[in-house]
Amino acid sequence: MLKGKSKEPTEVTLIFKGLAPTKHSSVRVIKAIEEIAGLELIDSRKLVTNAPSIIKEKAPLAEAEKYKAMLVETGGVVEIK
């Protein structure tokens, strides 16, 4: 084993960066964030309009990847840190 090799993080933060330029409707993205974060519709809308916004903190990496795929499919731009 090599010393100093960094491990892949087990918990990450999911950050919504904005809407993809090719997608014009934010409704699907808002609905997806509502489902992922367990927020009310108005709070999900605020996250979208005030991007960049943290959607989930300390989420397992596999879960964050699943949520990222869901948001990208609906027209969102997402970063995992």
N, C-alpha and C positions, 0 to 999 in steps of 0.2 A: 504494500500500500504506500502511496505517496503521501508524504506529510504536506500540510498546507493546502491540500485540495479541498475546496469548499463543498459542503453538502448542499443538496437541493433543499430549499426551505419547506417545512411541513405546514406552516401557516402563512398565509399571504393576505394582502389587501387588494380588493377589487375596486378599481377606480373607473367611473364613467367619464370619458373625455369629451363626448359630444355626439352629434349625429353625423353619420357618414354623408358625404356630399351627394351621393347618388340616391339616397333615400330622402323623401320629402315629408313623410308623415311621422310625427313623433308619438302618435297614439300607441302603436305597437310597442315601442321602446318603453313608454311610461307604464303600460300594462305589465311588461316583463319585469321592470324594476319593482313594481308593486308586489309582484309574486315573489321575487328573489329576496327583497329586503323586508317583506311583511309590513309594508307601510300602507297608509291610506292613499287614495288616488291623488289628493291634493299635495301630499308630501312627496310622492313620486314625481309629480309634475314639477315641483320646485327643484328636485335634484337634477332633472333634465334641463331646466331653464338656467340653472346656476352652475352648469358644468364648468370645470371638472368637479366631480363630487365622489366622495367615498360611498360605495354601496354596501360593502361588507368588509369588516376587519377581522383578522385572525381566523380566516376561513381555511379549511383544508385545501391543499393545492388541487386535488381532483375535483372538488366541488366548485372551486373558483374557475377552473377550466370549463366545466359544464355550463356555468352561468355566463362566462365570456362568450361561448359558442352561441348560447341562446340570444344574447344581446346583439352580437354581430349579425346573426340571422335576421333580427328585426330592424336592423339599420343603425345600431349604436357602435361607437368606437370605444373600446375598453382596454385598460391596461391592468396587468397584474404585477404587483410589487411585493 
